[in-house]
Amino acid sequence: MANAEHSGRPAEAFGATAVGATQARLRLARLGLWLVAAVLAVRQVAVVLSTPRGERLTDLETWVGPNGVLHVNGSLYDSTAFTGTPFGGLVMKPLTRAAEQALGWGWTFGTLLLVVALGLIAARALPQPVSRRTSLLAAPVAVSLLMLSLPVRNTLWLGQTSIIPVLLVLAGCFAVRGQRASGLLVGFAAALQPTVLLFAPLLWFTGRRKASVATGITFAGCTALAWVAMAHDSYTYWVHHMAGVGLGGPADDLANQSLHGALLRLGLSGPLEITLFLLLGATVAVLGVRRAVRYAGDGQLLLAVAITGCAAIAVSPTTWQHQLLWVLLAVVGRVGKRASDRYVWPVAVVLVMTLPAKMMLPNMPALYALRDNVVLLAALAAATLIPFLSRTSPYYQSPIPTEFAEPVPARFKRVPLLPFLRRVLTRPNLLLELLLIRVTYAAYQRVRLAATGGSNAEGRARAEDNGQEILDVERWLHIDIEHWANHAVVKVDWIRDFFDFYYESFHFVVPLSVLAVLYWRRPVDYRWARAALGFTTLLALVGFWLYPLAPPRLMPSLGIIDTVHGVQDFSQPDYGTLTALTNQYAAMPSLHFGWSLWCGLVIAIIAPKWWMKSLGLLHPLFTATAIVVTGNHWILDAVGGAMVVGAGFGLAYLFQGPRARTTGRADGAGKPSARVPTDTSARADL
């Protein structure tokens, strides 16, 4: 007994210590996330308040400024600038007495507090049960996502009221006690934004009938009060404009992410467009409310509220960009049976709600219909299509676990630095992968373009000075062959045409092909190679930023013939329309050569036959020749490209350890059908 009691105390002490350490880490993580949220909030406020008057809070100025519509004795809707309900105008009229500067500051900080309140309520409304980690971290994550979202950023910038209806609905559903109080808040929100009335049937069919009735009564009462006080404006809004249709900007504007706006952008108009809108709107409303009722009965009331809000986005005649917060709330839904698929829906929602549509899809005419309506499509998907998991599903709490490859011993003691980034055996989700590749490349293009300011004289002068430095170094090393190689190739038409074609075509085709083959045949190696490529590109962006460099073709005194782009105009800082599309001074390091070398190394390491390895290594050789003979890069640019590739593979090795020794083609479920046992005694290569 004594031994048992004595031996139990250290175990208890050890357990208490472990729990205390875990709690301390959670508190530290929570503090860090709140710090991130605070930084984002300060940044948003600083951006708004540092903008000159007349360019910020423009909607608020239009309404309550010295010449705003709420000061005018005539109708609020004479200019169609005021898009709110008459009740909204009645509520905002007292604000016209506030001093302009004080109103701007007060409105901005007040909106900020509303965003924080919205995040706190949403975090508390997560379906139970939730882990302690989730309960501690949900609030700062929710506030940070709200701060990053385009609707909140537009609301802060424009001085809009669109957060208030969302906050009132969430408060009515989750924060207040009593059905009448709940209905009062939802009805007040509907008086400000009529499509919120779609929540009345949700309340009714989920058993909260008193709240549903209170919603209708409150909406009718507020509308009647505005009608008594502002009869002409009420008639104009509800009868002449049919609940606000036609107010604000053109209905076919890209900012109008509703079914009505999408149909107009597709070229439909007149009775046909109206009929289609009514039919599609009714269908979406019915399907959305039915799904919301089902998920509310399942205990996922926050998801039910988000689905109803997404349906309201679609059925409203005009849903401007600052009114789209309902889509972000749909991030709480769980989709997918596999653990690796759980990230697809939330990542897609966050990207749609935080990034411009042009970053989501390529600038191709065939994709304009998708790109112009990407937020509407996300709302429609959430309201009608996405198969969110029920809490009764065995996969809701316990998805199919991710398979990991056995770790390979590293050469160095502390490698990998991030051991939790284990090598996954299964394929990543294709939709998520394509989405991330597209967004990453769009960000790469923007950073590359902004890195130098290549469209102004100052940036050009610095880039040409650096070009002269590179030329001097090459002359000292006796490798300045650019002029000779360029003019030698120009004299032979078929060689010039071959290298022009190689330069323009293979830069993207070969890396994408390598990634596609690895994704399908070698999922583990795909993740390893993708990580190395990502680090390589990131390091190259740093090089573009720190060392803008004019390529040989843009050095006026060298006499290099640009065989790919044609004759450039050296009398101007901008070299034609090409300068507006890409950074002309992003030459060091050469990603043309870097990406080709990455392809060659990956093929040489993974390919099973010697001739495949040799063929893969020919690609960087041809690319190096092409970038020099076409006048697009210096020899040292290729050296720089090789350095960032080596660093990229090195960082992948440092963070995740050696490449996993598991091969085999993955089947339809993403599981390898054949595996080579891990050789734990072998040293890993890059």
NUFIGU-510314 format. One record per residue (C-alpha): residue in one letter; x, y negated, z negated. Coordinates in steps of 0.25 Angstrom, whole numbers, plus 5000, padded with zeros to 4 digits. Example, Ala and Ser with C-alpha at 12.3 -4.5 7.8 and 13.67 -1.06 7.14 Angstrom:
2
a504950184969 s505550044971 
This chain:
686
m500050005000 a501149904996 n501949945009 a500649925017 e500349795011 h501749745012 s501849785027 g500549715030 r500949575026 p502049545037 a501049595047 e500049495042 a501049385041 f501449415055 g500049415061 a499749285054 t501049225060 a500649275074 v499249215072 g499849085067 a500849075079 t499649105089 q498848995083 a500048895083 r500248925098 l498748905100 r498748775093 l500048725100 a499348765114 r498048695110 l498848565106 g499648575119 l498348585127 w497748465120 l498948385123 v498848425138 a497348385137 a497748255131 v498848225141 l497848245152 a496748155146 v497848045144 r498248065158 q496848055164 v496547925155 a497847865159 v497547885174 v496147825173 l496547705164 s497847675172 t497047665185 p496747515189 r495347465187 g494447495199 e495147625202 r494647695189 l493347725182 t492747685195 d491347745193 l491247685179 e491647555185 t490547575196 w489547595185 v489847505173 g490847415178 p490647265180 n489947285193 g489547425190 v488147475194 l487647485180 h487847335179 v486947315191 n485547275189 g485047355201 s485047505204 l486247585199 y486147665212 d486147545222 s487647575225 t487547725223 a488847705215 f488147745202 t487947905203 g487447925189 t485947945184 p485147825180 f485247875166 g486747875167 g486747735172 l485847705160 v486847765150 m488047695156 k487347555157 p487847515143 l489347545147 t489247425156 r489347335144 a490747385141 a492047315145 e492647375157 q493947405152 a493447465139 l492447545147 g493547605156 w494347655144 g493147705136 w492547775147 t493847845150 f494147885136 g492747925134 t492748015146 l494048075141 l493348115127 l492148175135 v493148265143 v493748305129 a492348335124 l491948415136 g493248505135 l493048525120 i491548565122 a491948655134 a493048725126 r492048755115 a491048815124 l491848925130 p491149065129 q491449135116 p492249205111 v493549135115 s494949155109 r495549065099 r496549025110 t495448985120 s494648905109 l495948825105 l496348795119 a495048785127 a494748635123 p496148575127 v496148655140 a494648615143 v495048465141 s496248475149 l495548545161 l494448435160 m495548325160 l496148385172 s494848405180 l494448315192 p493048285186 v493648235173 r494748155180 n493748095190 t492848065178 l493947985171 w494347915184 l492947875188 g492347845175 q491247945177 t490248015167 s490248155173 i490848215160 i489748175152 p488648265158 v489548385157 l489948355142 l488448335139 v488148475145 l489248545137 a488948475124 g487448505126 c487748655128 f488948675118 a489048555109 v487748525103 r486748605095 g485248615098 q484648635112 r483948495112 a485348425110 s485948515121 g484848485131 l484948335127 l486448325131 v486248405144 g485048325148 f485748195145 a486848255154 a485848285165 a485348135164 l486748095168 q486948205178 p485648265183 t486248405188 v486548435173 l485048475173 l485548605179 f485948635164 a484448635160 p484148765166 l485448825161 l484948785147 w483548835149 f483948975155 t484948995144 g483948985133 r484148835129 r482848795134 k482648675124 a484048625129 s483548635143 v482248565140 a483048455132 t483948435144 g482748415154 i482048315144 t483348235141 f483648225156 a482248175159 g482248085147 c483648015151 t483148005166 a481847945161 l482547845152 a483447805164 w482147795173 v481547705163 a482747615162 m483147625176 a481947655185 h482547615198 d483847675196 s483147805192 y482347805204 t483547785213 y484347895207 w483248005205 v482347975217 h483147895228 h484447965225 m483848105221 a484648115208 g485848035213 v486048095227 g486847995235 l487447915224 g488947895223 g489847935234 p489448015247 a488848145244 d489848215253 d491048165246 l492048265241 a491848225227 n490348275228 q490548415224 s489148465225 l488348545235 h487748425241 g489148365244 a489648495249 l488548505259 l488748365264 r490248385266 l489948515274 g489148425284 l487748455280 s486748345278 g485248305278 p484148405274 l485048525277 e486048485267 i484948445257 t484248585258 l485548655257 f485948575245 l484648605238 l484648755241 l486148775237 g486048685225 a484748765220 t485548895222 v486748845214 a485948785203 v485148915201 l486349005202 g487148915193 v486148915182 r485849065183 r487349095181 a487548985170 v486349055163 r486949185164 y488349145159 a487649065148 g486949195143 d488349255143 g488849155133 q489649075143 l488848945142 l490048855146 l490148935159 a488648925161 v488748765159 a489848765169 i489048845179 t487848755178 g488748635179 c489348685192 a487948715198 a487648565194 i488848525202 a488348595215 v486848555214 s487148405211 p486948315224 t488248245220 t489348305210 w490548215210 q491948255206 h491848205192 q490548285190 l491248425192 l491648465178 w490648585177 v491648665186 l492748645176 l491948705165 a491648835174 v493148865171 v492648945158 g492049055167 r492849185167 v493049255181 g493749385185 k493949515179 r495449515179 a496249425169 s497049375181 d495749325188 r495249245176 y496049125180 v495549105194 w494249035191 p494748945180 v495948905188 a495048875200 v494148795192 v495248715186 l495948685199 v494648645206 m494348545195 t495648485193 l496348485207 p495848405220 a495148495230 k496248475240 m497248545231 m496348665230 l496148695245 p497048665257 n496748545266 m496148635277 p494848595285 a494348735283 l494448715268 y493848575267 a492448635263 l493048705251 r493948595247 d492948485247 n491948565239 v492948645230 v492348595217 l490948625221 l491348765226 a491948785212 a490648735205 l489748825215 a490648945212 a490548925197 a489048905198 t488649025207 l489849115211 i490949135200 p490749265193 f491049225179 l491249335169 s490149365159 r490549375144 t490049515144 s490949555155 p492149645150 y493049555158 y492649425152 q493549445140 s494449555145 p494849545160 i495649645167 p497049615162 t498149575170 e499249675174 f500649635171 a501949685177 e503049745167 p504049635164 v505449655171 p506649625162 a507249495165 r508749455166 f508649355155 k508149365141 r507049255140 v506549285154 p505349275156 l505149145149 l503649155151 p503349305148 f501849285148 l501949265163 r501949415166 r501949475180 v500549505184 l500349625192 t499049595198 r498749495209 p498349355205 n496949305209 l497049265224 l496049145223 l496849095211 e498149115218 l497749045231 l497148925223 l498348905215 i499248915227 r498448815234 v498448715222 t499948735219 y500248705234 a499348585234 a500048535221 y501448565227 q501048485240 r500648365231 v501848365222 r502748385234 l502048265241 a502148175229 a503548215225 t504248115234 g503348005239 g503848045253 s502947945259 n503647815254 a504947755258 e505547765244 g505347915244 r505847925258 a507147855254 r507447945242 a507148065250 e508148025261 d509147985251 n509048125245 g509148185260 q510448115262 e510948175249 i510548315254 l511248285267 d512548235260 v512548365252 e512348455264 r513448385271 w514448405260 l514048555260 h514148555275 i512748615276 d512048495283 i511548575295 e510148515296 h510448415308 w511148525316 a510148635313 n508948545316 h509548495330 a509948635333 v508548695332 v507848575339 k508648615351 v507948755352 d506448745353 w506048885349 i506948875337 r506448745333 d505048785335 f505248915327 f505848845315 d504748735315 f503748845315 y504448915304 y504548785295 e503048755297 s502448895296 f503248985287 h503348895275 f501948935269 v501649055277 v502849145271 p502649105257 l501149125257 s501349255264 v502349305254 l501349265243 a500249335249 v500949465251 l501449465237 y500049435232 w499449555239 r500649655238 r501449605226 p500649535215 v501749535205 d502749485214 y501749375220 r501649315206 w503149315204 a503449255218 r502349155217 a502949105204 a504349085210 l503649015222 g502948915212 f504148885204 t504948865217 t503948765222 l503848695209 l505348675209 a505348625223 l504248515219 v505248465209 g506348455219 f505348375229 w505048285217 l506448255212 y507248255226 p506448205238 l507248235250 a507048195264 p507248315274 p508148305286 r507048275295 l506748145287 m508148095287 p508147995298 s509647985300 l509848135302 g509148155315 i508448285311 i507348325320 d506048365313 t505648485321 v504348515313 h503748375310 g504248295322 v504848155322 q504748085309 d504547925308 f505747885299 s505347735300 q504247765290 p504247825276 d503147915280 y503448015291 g502148025297 t500948105291 l501848215287 t502248135275 a500848125270 l500748275270 t501948315262 n503248265255 q504248245266 y505348235256 a505148365249 a506348435255 m507148475243 p506948595240 s506448655252 l505248735249 h505148775264 f506448855261 g506048885246 w504748955249 s505449035260 l506549075251 w505549115241 c504849205251 g506149265255 l506549295241 v505149355238 i505149445250 a506649485248 i506349525233 i505049595235 a505049655249 p505349805249 k506149815262 w507449745266 w506949695279 m505749625272 k506749555263 s507649515274 l506449455282 g505949375270 l507349315268 l507349265283 h506149175279 p506949075270 l508149085281 f507149035292 t506548935283 a507848875279 t508248865294 a506848805297 i506948695286 v508248645291 v508148655306 t506848585306 g507448465298 n506548485286 h507548525275 w509048515271 i509848635269 l509848595254 d508348595254 a508348745256 v509448755245 g508448685236 g507348775240 a508148895237 m508448835223 v507048815219 v506648955224 g507749015215 a507248925204 g505748975207 f506149125206 g506949095194 l505849025186 a504849135190 y505949225184 l506149145172 f504649125168 q504149265172 g505349355172 p505749445183 r504849485195 a503949605190 r504349735197 t502949785200 t502549795215 g501449855223 r500249805230 a499049755222 d497649825225 g496349745226 a496249725211 g497649665210 k498349785203 p499649845209 s499449975215 a500850015215 r501849975204 v503349995204 p503850015189 t504549905183 d506049925182 t506349865169 s507849885170 a507949805183 r508349665184 a507249565190 d507549485202 l506949355207 
